[in-house]
Amino acid sequence: MHEGAADARAPNVARSLVTIYCLSVAGLLITEVALYTSMPSTTGLFVGAIVTVTTVMQLLQIWTEKPMPGKDCQGRDTVD
């Protein structure tokens, strides 16, 4: 899934399952921080922000297209 997740040929079922996994892990972490710890609220907000940013990065890697080898992100040929 890591190599081909953002490839258009990757099955949407696989993408959906990985998305569900990422969201469930993020939800578990946020729930643990919010409900079961006695850390200061600023620390909890910081941990929540890290979890959110990490989750967004993972979802972008799953659902956005990667450029083809030898092309840049806009489809132009790259110069080596």
PDB file of N, CA, C and O in Angstrom:
ATOM      1  N   MET A   1       0.824  -1.196   0.000  1.00  0.00           N
ATOM      2  CA  MET A   1       0.000   0.000   0.000  1.00  0.00           C
ATOM      3  C   MET A   1       0.863   1.252   0.000  1.00  0.00           C
ATOM      4  O   MET A   1       0.465   2.269  -0.569  1.00  0.00           O
ATOM      5  N   HIS A   2       2.029   1.204   0.621  1.00  0.00           N
ATOM      6  CA  HIS A   2       2.878   2.381   0.701  1.00  0.00           C
ATOM      7  C   HIS A   2       3.335   2.851  -0.672  1.00  0.00           C
ATOM      8  O   HIS A   2       3.314   4.049  -0.954  1.00  0.00           O
ATOM      9  N   GLU A   3       3.740   1.939  -1.512  1.00  0.00           N
ATOM     10  CA  GLU A   3       4.244   2.307  -2.830  1.00  0.00           C
ATOM     11  C   GLU A   3       3.133   2.762  -3.770  1.00  0.00           C
ATOM     12  O   GLU A   3       3.336   3.691  -4.552  1.00  0.00           O
ATOM     13  N   GLY A   4       1.970   2.130  -3.711  1.00  0.00           N
ATOM     14  CA  GLY A   4       0.950   2.405  -4.709  1.00  0.00           C
ATOM     15  C   GLY A   4      -0.312   3.037  -4.177  1.00  0.00           C
ATOM     16  O   GLY A   4      -1.320   3.079  -4.884  1.00  0.00           O
ATOM     17  N   ALA A   5      -0.290   3.531  -2.950  1.00  0.00           N
ATOM     18  CA  ALA A   5      -1.520   4.063  -2.360  1.00  0.00           C
ATOM     19  C   ALA A   5      -2.055   5.253  -3.138  1.00  0.00           C
ATOM     20  O   ALA A   5      -3.265   5.369  -3.335  1.00  0.00           O
ATOM     21  N   ALA A   6      -1.177   6.131  -3.579  1.00  0.00           N
ATOM     22  CA  ALA A   6      -1.633   7.324  -4.293  1.00  0.00           C
ATOM     23  C   ALA A   6      -1.694   7.098  -5.796  1.00  0.00           C
ATOM     24  O   ALA A   6      -1.995   8.024  -6.550  1.00  0.00           O
ATOM     25  N   ASP A   7      -1.417   5.904  -6.229  1.00  0.00           N
ATOM     26  CA  ASP A   7      -1.504   5.575  -7.636  1.00  0.00           C
ATOM     27  C   ASP A   7      -2.975   5.406  -7.990  1.00  0.00           C
ATOM     28  O   ASP A   7      -3.739   4.835  -7.212  1.00  0.00           O
ATOM     29  N   ALA A   8      -3.369   5.891  -9.143  1.00  0.00           N
ATOM     30  CA  ALA A   8      -4.766   5.799  -9.569  1.00  0.00           C
ATOM     31  C   ALA A   8      -5.219   4.347  -9.696  1.00  0.00           C
ATOM     32  O   ALA A   8      -6.417   4.064  -9.667  1.00  0.00           O
ATOM     33  N   ARG A   9      -4.257   3.419  -9.836  1.00  0.00           N
ATOM     34  CA  ARG A   9      -4.624   2.011  -9.992  1.00  0.00           C
ATOM     35  C   ARG A   9      -4.895   1.324  -8.658  1.00  0.00           C
ATOM     36  O   ARG A   9      -5.389   0.197  -8.641  1.00  0.00           O
ATOM     37  N   ALA A  10      -4.583   1.977  -7.539  1.00  0.00           N
ATOM     38  CA  ALA A  10      -4.817   1.375  -6.234  1.00  0.00           C
ATOM     39  C   ALA A  10      -6.322   1.230  -6.013  1.00  0.00           C
ATOM     40  O   ALA A  10      -7.079   2.168  -6.265  1.00  0.00           O
ATOM     41  N   PRO A  11      -6.754   0.074  -5.549  1.00  0.00           N
ATOM     42  CA  PRO A  11      -8.185  -0.121  -5.340  1.00  0.00           C
ATOM     43  C   PRO A  11      -8.721   0.802  -4.247  1.00  0.00           C
ATOM     44  O   PRO A  11      -8.076   1.012  -3.220  1.00  0.00           O
ATOM     45  N   ASN A  12      -9.904   1.343  -4.489  1.00  0.00           N
ATOM     46  CA  ASN A  12     -10.510   2.230  -3.504  1.00  0.00           C
ATOM     47  C   ASN A  12     -10.835   1.501  -2.208  1.00  0.00           C
ATOM     48  O   ASN A  12     -10.882   2.119  -1.145  1.00  0.00           O
ATOM     49  N   VAL A  13     -11.060   0.196  -2.286  1.00  0.00           N
ATOM     50  CA  VAL A  13     -11.313  -0.578  -1.067  1.00  0.00           C
ATOM     51  C   VAL A  13     -10.077  -0.554  -0.180  1.00  0.00           C
ATOM     52  O   VAL A  13     -10.185  -0.368   1.032  1.00  0.00           O
ATOM     53  N   ALA A  14      -8.912  -0.738  -0.773  1.00  0.00           N
ATOM     54  CA  ALA A  14      -7.667  -0.695  -0.006  1.00  0.00           C
ATOM     55  C   ALA A  14      -7.442   0.693   0.572  1.00  0.00           C
ATOM     56  O   ALA A  14      -7.069   0.825   1.737  1.00  0.00           O
ATOM     57  N   ARG A  15      -7.661   1.713  -0.220  1.00  0.00           N
ATOM     58  CA  ARG A  15      -7.523   3.079   0.281  1.00  0.00           C
ATOM     59  C   ARG A  15      -8.484   3.337   1.433  1.00  0.00           C
ATOM     60  O   ARG A  15      -8.112   3.953   2.433  1.00  0.00           O
ATOM     61  N   SER A  16      -9.711   2.870   1.295  1.00  0.00           N
ATOM     62  CA  SER A  16     -10.716   3.077   2.337  1.00  0.00           C
ATOM     63  C   SER A  16     -10.341   2.358   3.625  1.00  0.00           C
ATOM     64  O   SER A  16     -10.503   2.912   4.713  1.00  0.00           O
ATOM     65  N   LEU A  17      -9.842   1.135   3.517  1.00  0.00           N
ATOM     66  CA  LEU A  17      -9.445   0.399   4.718  1.00  0.00           C
ATOM     67  C   LEU A  17      -8.285   1.081   5.435  1.00  0.00           C
ATOM     68  O   LEU A  17      -8.279   1.162   6.664  1.00  0.00           O
ATOM     69  N   VAL A  18      -7.312   1.567   4.688  1.00  0.00           N
ATOM     70  CA  VAL A  18      -6.188   2.266   5.310  1.00  0.00           C
ATOM     71  C   VAL A  18      -6.670   3.582   5.922  1.00  0.00           C
ATOM     72  O   VAL A  18      -6.182   3.984   6.978  1.00  0.00           O
ATOM     73  N   THR A  19      -7.610   4.248   5.281  1.00  0.00           N
ATOM     74  CA  THR A  19      -8.170   5.479   5.836  1.00  0.00           C
ATOM     75  C   THR A  19      -8.875   5.199   7.158  1.00  0.00           C
ATOM     76  O   THR A  19      -8.695   5.936   8.127  1.00  0.00           O
ATOM     77  N   ILE A  20      -9.664   4.155   7.200  1.00  0.00           N
ATOM     78  CA  ILE A  20     -10.360   3.781   8.443  1.00  0.00           C
ATOM     79  C   ILE A  20      -9.350   3.472   9.537  1.00  0.00           C
ATOM     80  O   ILE A  20      -9.539   3.868  10.687  1.00  0.00           O
ATOM     81  N   TYR A  21      -8.286   2.770   9.189  1.00  0.00           N
ATOM     82  CA  TYR A  21      -7.245   2.453  10.170  1.00  0.00           C
ATOM     83  C   TYR A  21      -6.601   3.733  10.706  1.00  0.00           C
ATOM     84  O   TYR A  21      -6.454   3.893  11.918  1.00  0.00           O
ATOM     85  N   CYS A  22      -6.218   4.639   9.811  1.00  0.00           N
ATOM     86  CA  CYS A  22      -5.583   5.888  10.243  1.00  0.00           C
ATOM     87  C   CYS A  22      -6.501   6.698  11.157  1.00  0.00           C
ATOM     88  O   CYS A  22      -6.066   7.218  12.184  1.00  0.00           O
ATOM     89  N   LEU A  23      -7.758   6.800  10.779  1.00  0.00           N
ATOM     90  CA  LEU A  23      -8.705   7.568  11.590  1.00  0.00           C
ATOM     91  C   LEU A  23      -8.974   6.904  12.936  1.00  0.00           C
ATOM     92  O   LEU A  23      -9.153   7.594  13.939  1.00  0.00           O
ATOM     93  N   SER A  24      -9.004   5.577  12.971  1.00  0.00           N
ATOM     94  CA  SER A  24      -9.245   4.897  14.243  1.00  0.00           C
ATOM     95  C   SER A  24      -8.060   5.055  15.190  1.00  0.00           C
ATOM     96  O   SER A  24      -8.252   5.234  16.392  1.00  0.00           O
ATOM     97  N   VAL A  25      -6.845   4.990  14.667  1.00  0.00           N
ATOM     98  CA  VAL A  25      -5.660   5.200  15.507  1.00  0.00           C
ATOM     99  C   VAL A  25      -5.645   6.635  16.030  1.00  0.00           C
ATOM    100  O   VAL A  25      -5.362   6.867  17.205  1.00  0.00           O
ATOM    101  N   ALA A  26      -5.946   7.591  15.162  1.00  0.00           N
ATOM    102  CA  ALA A  26      -5.982   8.991  15.590  1.00  0.00           C
ATOM    103  C   ALA A  26      -7.058   9.204  16.647  1.00  0.00           C
ATOM    104  O   ALA A  26      -6.826   9.893  17.641  1.00  0.00           O
ATOM    105  N   GLY A  27      -8.219   8.625  16.442  1.00  0.00           N
ATOM    106  CA  GLY A  27      -9.290   8.747  17.429  1.00  0.00           C
ATOM    107  C   GLY A  27      -8.923   8.134  18.762  1.00  0.00           C
ATOM    108  O   GLY A  27      -9.234   8.686  19.818  1.00  0.00           O
ATOM    109  N   LEU A  28      -8.264   6.998  18.711  1.00  0.00           N
ATOM    110  CA  LEU A  28      -7.825   6.339  19.944  1.00  0.00           C
ATOM    111  C   LEU A  28      -6.824   7.212  20.696  1.00  0.00           C
ATOM    112  O   LEU A  28      -6.931   7.375  21.912  1.00  0.00           O
ATOM    113  N   LEU A  29      -5.852   7.774  19.978  1.00  0.00           N
ATOM    114  CA  LEU A  29      -4.853   8.630  20.622  1.00  0.00           C
ATOM    115  C   LEU A  29      -5.481   9.878  21.224  1.00  0.00           C
ATOM    116  O   LEU A  29      -5.164  10.251  22.353  1.00  0.00           O
ATOM    117  N   ILE A  30      -6.358  10.519  20.484  1.00  0.00           N
ATOM    118  CA  ILE A  30      -7.003  11.733  20.997  1.00  0.00           C
ATOM    119  C   ILE A  30      -7.891  11.397  22.193  1.00  0.00           C
ATOM    120  O   ILE A  30      -7.928  12.153  23.165  1.00  0.00           O
ATOM    121  N   THR A  31      -8.598  10.286  22.134  1.00  0.00           N
ATOM    122  CA  THR A  31      -9.440   9.871  23.259  1.00  0.00           C
ATOM    123  C   THR A  31      -8.596   9.591  24.494  1.00  0.00           C
ATOM    124  O   THR A  31      -8.964   9.993  25.597  1.00  0.00           O
ATOM    125  N   GLU A  32      -7.483   8.915  24.325  1.00  0.00           N
ATOM    126  CA  GLU A  32      -6.593   8.632  25.449  1.00  0.00           C
ATOM    127  C   GLU A  32      -6.082   9.920  26.079  1.00  0.00           C
ATOM    128  O   GLU A  32      -6.071  10.056  27.302  1.00  0.00           O
ATOM    129  N   VAL A  33      -5.663  10.860  25.251  1.00  0.00           N
ATOM    130  CA  VAL A  33      -5.132  12.122  25.768  1.00  0.00           C
ATOM    131  C   VAL A  33      -6.238  12.926  26.442  1.00  0.00           C
ATOM    132  O   VAL A  33      -6.029  13.489  27.516  1.00  0.00           O
ATOM    133  N   ALA A  34      -7.417  12.982  25.815  1.00  0.00           N
ATOM    134  CA  ALA A  34      -8.495  13.825  26.323  1.00  0.00           C
ATOM    135  C   ALA A  34      -9.150  13.265  27.585  1.00  0.00           C
ATOM    136  O   ALA A  34      -9.503  14.030  28.482  1.00  0.00           O
ATOM    137  N   LEU A  35      -9.315  11.955  27.669  1.00  0.00           N
ATOM    138  CA  LEU A  35     -10.114  11.386  28.755  1.00  0.00           C
ATOM    139  C   LEU A  35      -9.321  10.749  29.880  1.00  0.00           C
ATOM    140  O   LEU A  35      -9.730  10.823  31.039  1.00  0.00           O
ATOM    141  N   TYR A  36      -8.204  10.129  29.566  1.00  0.00           N
ATOM    142  CA  TYR A  36      -7.570   9.272  30.561  1.00  0.00           C
ATOM    143  C   TYR A  36      -6.223   9.753  31.077  1.00  0.00           C
ATOM    144  O   TYR A  36      -5.511   8.987  31.726  1.00  0.00           O
ATOM    145  N   THR A  37      -5.857  10.992  30.809  1.00  0.00           N
ATOM    146  CA  THR A  37      -4.587  11.485  31.324  1.00  0.00           C
ATOM    147  C   THR A  37      -4.816  12.732  32.162  1.00  0.00           C
ATOM    148  O   THR A  37      -5.826  13.420  32.016  1.00  0.00           O
ATOM    149  N   SER A  38      -3.885  13.003  33.020  1.00  0.00           N
ATOM    150  CA  SER A  38      -4.000  14.185  33.874  1.00  0.00           C
ATOM    151  C   SER A  38      -2.916  15.212  33.514  1.00  0.00           C
ATOM    152  O   SER A  38      -2.354  15.861  34.397  1.00  0.00           O
ATOM    153  N   MET A  39      -2.631  15.352  32.225  1.00  0.00           N
ATOM    154  CA  MET A  39      -1.627  16.318  31.784  1.00  0.00           C
ATOM    155  C   MET A  39      -2.277  17.692  31.647  1.00  0.00           C
ATOM    156  O   MET A  39      -3.497  17.793  31.520  1.00  0.00           O
ATOM    157  N   PRO A  40      -1.468  18.747  31.671  1.00  0.00           N
ATOM    158  CA  PRO A  40      -2.018  20.095  31.483  1.00  0.00           C
ATOM    159  C   PRO A  40      -2.726  20.234  30.139  1.00  0.00           C
ATOM    160  O   PRO A  40      -2.399  19.540  29.177  1.00  0.00           O
ATOM    161  N   SER A  41      -3.691  21.131  30.088  1.00  0.00           N
ATOM    162  CA  SER A  41      -4.494  21.267  28.864  1.00  0.00           C
ATOM    163  C   SER A  41      -3.653  21.713  27.674  1.00  0.00           C
ATOM    164  O   SER A  41      -3.935  21.310  26.545  1.00  0.00           O
ATOM    165  N   THR A  42      -2.624  22.537  27.896  1.00  0.00           N
ATOM    166  CA  THR A  42      -1.794  22.967  26.773  1.00  0.00           C
ATOM    167  C   THR A  42      -1.026  21.789  26.178  1.00  0.00           C
ATOM    168  O   THR A  42      -0.846  21.711  24.963  1.00  0.00           O
ATOM    169  N   THR A  43      -0.581  20.885  27.028  1.00  0.00           N
ATOM    170  CA  THR A  43       0.108  19.693  26.532  1.00  0.00           C
ATOM    171  C   THR A  43      -0.863  18.815  25.758  1.00  0.00           C
ATOM    172  O   THR A  43      -0.511  18.274  24.710  1.00  0.00           O
ATOM    173  N   GLY A  44      -2.081  18.669  26.265  1.00  0.00           N
ATOM    174  CA  GLY A  44      -3.094  17.891  25.565  1.00  0.00           C
ATOM    175  C   GLY A  44      -3.427  18.479  24.206  1.00  0.00           C
ATOM    176  O   GLY A  44      -3.600  17.746  23.232  1.00  0.00           O
ATOM    177  N   LEU A  45      -3.516  19.810  24.136  1.00  0.00           N
ATOM    178  CA  LEU A  45      -3.783  20.460  22.846  1.00  0.00           C
ATOM    179  C   LEU A  45      -2.622  20.250  21.885  1.00  0.00           C
ATOM    180  O   LEU A  45      -2.832  20.037  20.691  1.00  0.00           O
ATOM    181  N   PHE A  46      -1.394  20.311  22.403  1.00  0.00           N
ATOM    182  CA  PHE A  46      -0.216  20.103  21.559  1.00  0.00           C
ATOM    183  C   PHE A  46      -0.208  18.675  21.002  1.00  0.00           C
ATOM    184  O   PHE A  46       0.039  18.475  19.813  1.00  0.00           O
ATOM    185  N   VAL A  47      -0.476  17.693  21.850  1.00  0.00           N
ATOM    186  CA  VAL A  47      -0.513  16.295  21.402  1.00  0.00           C
ATOM    187  C   VAL A  47      -1.646  16.109  20.391  1.00  0.00           C
ATOM    188  O   VAL A  47      -1.469  15.422  19.384  1.00  0.00           O
ATOM    189  N   GLY A  48      -2.802  16.712  20.649  1.00  0.00           N
ATOM    190  CA  GLY A  48      -3.916  16.628  19.707  1.00  0.00           C
ATOM    191  C   GLY A  48      -3.579  17.237  18.359  1.00  0.00           C
ATOM    192  O   GLY A  48      -3.976  16.713  17.318  1.00  0.00           O
ATOM    193  N   ALA A  49      -2.837  18.357  18.376  1.00  0.00           N
ATOM    194  CA  ALA A  49      -2.425  18.990  17.119  1.00  0.00           C
ATOM    195  C   ALA A  49      -1.458  18.093  16.352  1.00  0.00           C
ATOM    196  O   ALA A  49      -1.557  17.973  15.131  1.00  0.00           O
ATOM    197  N   ILE A  50      -0.534  17.470  17.058  1.00  0.00           N
ATOM    198  CA  ILE A  50       0.414  16.564  16.397  1.00  0.00           C
ATOM    199  C   ILE A  50      -0.319  15.385  15.772  1.00  0.00           C
ATOM    200  O   ILE A  50      -0.031  15.003  14.638  1.00  0.00           O
ATOM    201  N   VAL A  51      -1.262  14.808  16.505  1.00  0.00           N
ATOM    202  CA  VAL A  51      -2.034  13.673  15.981  1.00  0.00           C
ATOM    203  C   VAL A  51      -2.826  14.107  14.752  1.00  0.00           C
ATOM    204  O   VAL A  51      -2.886  13.374  13.764  1.00  0.00           O
ATOM    205  N   THR A  52      -3.429  15.280  14.803  1.00  0.00           N
ATOM    206  CA  THR A  52      -4.225  15.767  13.674  1.00  0.00           C
ATOM    207  C   THR A  52      -3.357  16.002  12.440  1.00  0.00           C
ATOM    208  O   THR A  52      -3.717  15.583  11.340  1.00  0.00           O
ATOM    209  N   VAL A  53      -2.218  16.668  12.615  1.00  0.00           N
ATOM    210  CA  VAL A  53      -1.328  16.940  11.489  1.00  0.00           C
ATOM    211  C   VAL A  53      -0.804  15.636  10.893  1.00  0.00           C
ATOM    212  O   VAL A  53      -0.746  15.491   9.672  1.00  0.00           O
ATOM    213  N   THR A  54      -0.426  14.697  11.740  1.00  0.00           N
ATOM    214  CA  THR A  54       0.077  13.411  11.258  1.00  0.00           C
ATOM    215  C   THR A  54      -1.006  12.658  10.478  1.00  0.00           C
ATOM    216  O   THR A  54      -0.727  12.060   9.438  1.00  0.00           O
ATOM    217  N   THR A  55      -2.219  12.692  10.977  1.00  0.00           N
ATOM    218  CA  THR A  55      -3.329  12.014  10.297  1.00  0.00           C
ATOM    219  C   THR A  55      -3.600  12.645   8.934  1.00  0.00           C
ATOM    220  O   THR A  55      -3.813  11.932   7.954  1.00  0.00           O
ATOM    221  N   VAL A  56      -3.593  13.963   8.866  1.00  0.00           N
ATOM    222  CA  VAL A  56      -3.819  14.645   7.588  1.00  0.00           C
ATOM    223  C   VAL A  56      -2.716  14.292   6.592  1.00  0.00           C
ATOM    224  O   VAL A  56      -2.991  14.042   5.418  1.00  0.00           O
ATOM    225  N   MET A  57      -1.469  14.271   7.061  1.00  0.00           N
ATOM    226  CA  MET A  57      -0.360  13.902   6.161  1.00  0.00           C
ATOM    227  C   MET A  57      -0.540  12.482   5.630  1.00  0.00           C
ATOM    228  O   MET A  57      -0.324  12.232   4.444  1.00  0.00           O
ATOM    229  N   GLN A  58      -0.934  11.554   6.497  1.00  0.00           N
ATOM    230  CA  GLN A  58      -1.129  10.173   6.052  1.00  0.00           C
ATOM    231  C   GLN A  58      -2.263  10.076   5.036  1.00  0.00           C
ATOM    232  O   GLN A  58      -2.139   9.376   4.032  1.00  0.00           O
ATOM    233  N   LEU A  59      -3.356  10.770   5.291  1.00  0.00           N
ATOM    234  CA  LEU A  59      -4.486  10.720   4.365  1.00  0.00           C
ATOM    235  C   LEU A  59      -4.139  11.357   3.025  1.00  0.00           C
ATOM    236  O   LEU A  59      -4.596  10.887   1.982  1.00  0.00           O
ATOM    237  N   LEU A  60      -3.344  12.411   3.038  1.00  0.00           N
ATOM    238  CA  LEU A  60      -2.913  13.011   1.776  1.00  0.00           C
ATOM    239  C   LEU A  60      -2.027  12.052   0.987  1.00  0.00           C
ATOM    240  O   LEU A  60      -2.107  12.000  -0.240  1.00  0.00           O
ATOM    241  N   GLN A  61      -1.184  11.295   1.687  1.00  0.00           N
ATOM    242  CA  GLN A  61      -0.345  10.313   0.990  1.00  0.00           C
ATOM    243  C   GLN A  61      -1.185   9.201   0.380  1.00  0.00           C
ATOM    244  O   GLN A  61      -0.809   8.635  -0.646  1.00  0.00           O
ATOM    245  N   ILE A  62      -2.306   8.885   0.993  1.00  0.00           N
ATOM    246  CA  ILE A  62      -3.168   7.816   0.491  1.00  0.00           C
ATOM    247  C   ILE A  62      -4.006   8.293  -0.689  1.00  0.00           C
ATOM    248  O   ILE A  62      -4.136   7.568  -1.675  1.00  0.00           O
ATOM    249  N   TRP A  63      -4.573   9.487  -0.616  1.00  0.00           N
ATOM    250  CA  TRP A  63      -5.593   9.903  -1.561  1.00  0.00           C
ATOM    251  C   TRP A  63      -5.132  10.868  -2.648  1.00  0.00           C
ATOM    252  O   TRP A  63      -5.899  11.133  -3.573  1.00  0.00           O
ATOM    253  N   THR A  64      -3.914  11.405  -2.577  1.00  0.00           N
ATOM    254  CA  THR A  64      -3.482  12.318  -3.645  1.00  0.00           C
ATOM    255  C   THR A  64      -2.598  11.572  -4.639  1.00  0.00           C
ATOM    256  O   THR A  64      -1.932  10.598  -4.289  1.00  0.00           O
ATOM    257  N   GLU A  65      -2.603  12.041  -5.871  1.00  0.00           N
ATOM    258  CA  GLU A  65      -1.814  11.412  -6.931  1.00  0.00           C
ATOM    259  C   GLU A  65      -0.344  11.781  -6.777  1.00  0.00           C
ATOM    260  O   GLU A  65      -0.018  12.919  -6.440  1.00  0.00           O
ATOM    261  N   LYS A  66       0.529  10.833  -7.020  1.00  0.00           N
ATOM    262  CA  LYS A  66       1.962  11.092  -7.047  1.00  0.00           C
ATOM    263  C   LYS A  66       2.364  11.346  -8.494  1.00  0.00           C
ATOM    264  O   LYS A  66       1.766  10.788  -9.414  1.00  0.00           O
ATOM    265  N   PRO A  67       3.385  12.197  -8.700  1.00  0.00           N
ATOM    266  CA  PRO A  67       3.835  12.417 -10.074  1.00  0.00           C
ATOM    267  C   PRO A  67       4.484  11.159 -10.643  1.00  0.00           C
ATOM    268  O   PRO A  67       5.030  10.338  -9.906  1.00  0.00           O
ATOM    269  N   MET A  68       4.417  11.028 -11.938  1.00  0.00           N
ATOM    270  CA  MET A  68       5.045   9.908 -12.628  1.00  0.00           C
ATOM    271  C   MET A  68       6.557  10.085 -12.562  1.00  0.00           C
ATOM    272  O   MET A  68       7.033  11.218 -12.501  1.00  0.00           O
ATOM    273  N   PRO A  69       7.326   8.995 -12.573  1.00  0.00           N
ATOM    274  CA  PRO A  69       8.786   9.136 -12.600  1.00  0.00           C
ATOM    275  C   PRO A  69       9.220   9.941 -13.825  1.00  0.00           C
ATOM    276  O   PRO A  69       8.751   9.697 -14.936  1.00  0.00           O
ATOM    277  N   GLY A  70      10.118  10.900 -13.611  1.00  0.00           N
ATOM    278  CA  GLY A  70      10.586  11.743 -14.694  1.00  0.00           C
ATOM    279  C   GLY A  70       9.714  12.960 -14.945  1.00  0.00           C
ATOM    280  O   GLY A  70       9.997  13.755 -15.840  1.00  0.00           O
ATOM    281  N   LYS A  71       8.646  13.110 -14.153  1.00  0.00           N
ATOM    282  CA  LYS A  71       7.741  14.253 -14.295  1.00  0.00           C
ATOM    283  C   LYS A  71       7.685  14.994 -12.961  1.00  0.00           C
ATOM    284  O   LYS A  71       7.896  14.399 -11.904  1.00  0.00           O
ATOM    285  N   ASP A  72       7.398  16.299 -13.017  1.00  0.00           N
ATOM    286  CA  ASP A  72       7.181  17.027 -11.781  1.00  0.00           C
ATOM    287  C   ASP A  72       5.702  16.934 -11.402  1.00  0.00           C
ATOM    288  O   ASP A  72       4.937  16.229 -12.060  1.00  0.00           O
ATOM    289  N   CYS A  73       5.296  17.644 -10.341  1.00  0.00           N
ATOM    290  CA  CYS A  73       3.924  17.509  -9.856  1.00  0.00           C
ATOM    291  C   CYS A  73       2.887  18.072 -10.821  1.00  0.00           C
ATOM    292  O   CYS A  73       1.694  17.822 -10.647  1.00  0.00           O
ATOM    293  N   GLN A  74       3.314  18.829 -11.839  1.00  0.00           N
ATOM    294  CA  GLN A  74       2.386  19.362 -12.830  1.00  0.00           C
ATOM    295  C   GLN A  74       2.454  18.616 -14.153  1.00  0.00           C
ATOM    296  O   GLN A  74       1.850  19.035 -15.140  1.00  0.00           O
ATOM    297  N   GLY A  75       3.189  17.509 -14.172  1.00  0.00           N
ATOM    298  CA  GLY A  75       3.250  16.677 -15.360  1.00  0.00           C
ATOM    299  C   GLY A  75       4.303  17.061 -16.369  1.00  0.00           C
ATOM    300  O   GLY A  75       4.368  16.471 -17.448  1.00  0.00           O
ATOM    301  N   ARG A  76       5.135  18.045 -16.041  1.00  0.00           N
ATOM    302  CA  ARG A  76       6.205  18.458 -16.974  1.00  0.00           C
ATOM    303  C   ARG A  76       7.405  17.556 -16.809  1.00  0.00           C
ATOM    304  O   ARG A  76       7.644  17.018 -15.728  1.00  0.00           O
ATOM    305  N   ASP A  77       8.173  17.385 -17.898  1.00  0.00           N
ATOM    306  CA  ASP A  77       9.401  16.588 -17.831  1.00  0.00           C
ATOM    307  C   ASP A  77      10.410  17.270 -16.916  1.00  0.00           C
ATOM    308  O   ASP A  77      10.568  18.490 -16.943  1.00  0.00           O
ATOM    309  N   THR A  78      11.093  16.460 -16.104  1.00  0.00           N
ATOM    310  CA  THR A  78      12.121  17.011 -15.235  1.00  0.00           C
ATOM    311  C   THR A  78      13.471  16.922 -15.919  1.00  0.00           C
ATOM    312  O   THR A  78      13.705  16.044 -16.750  1.00  0.00           O
ATOM    313  N   VAL A  79      14.346  17.827 -15.565  1.00  0.00           N
ATOM    314  CA  VAL A  79      15.702  17.846 -16.111  1.00  0.00           C
ATOM    315  C   VAL A  79      16.623  17.250 -15.064  1.00  0.00           C
ATOM    316  O   VAL A  79      16.641  17.700 -13.918  1.00  0.00           O
ATOM    317  N   ASP A  80      17.386  16.240 -15.453  1.00  0.00           N
ATOM    318  CA  ASP A  80      18.297  15.601 -14.495  1.00  0.00           C
ATOM    319  C   ASP A  80      19.587  16.359 -14.365  1.00  0.00           C
ATOM    320  O   ASP A  80      20.464  15.958 -13.600  1.00  0.00           O
TER     321      ASP A  80
END
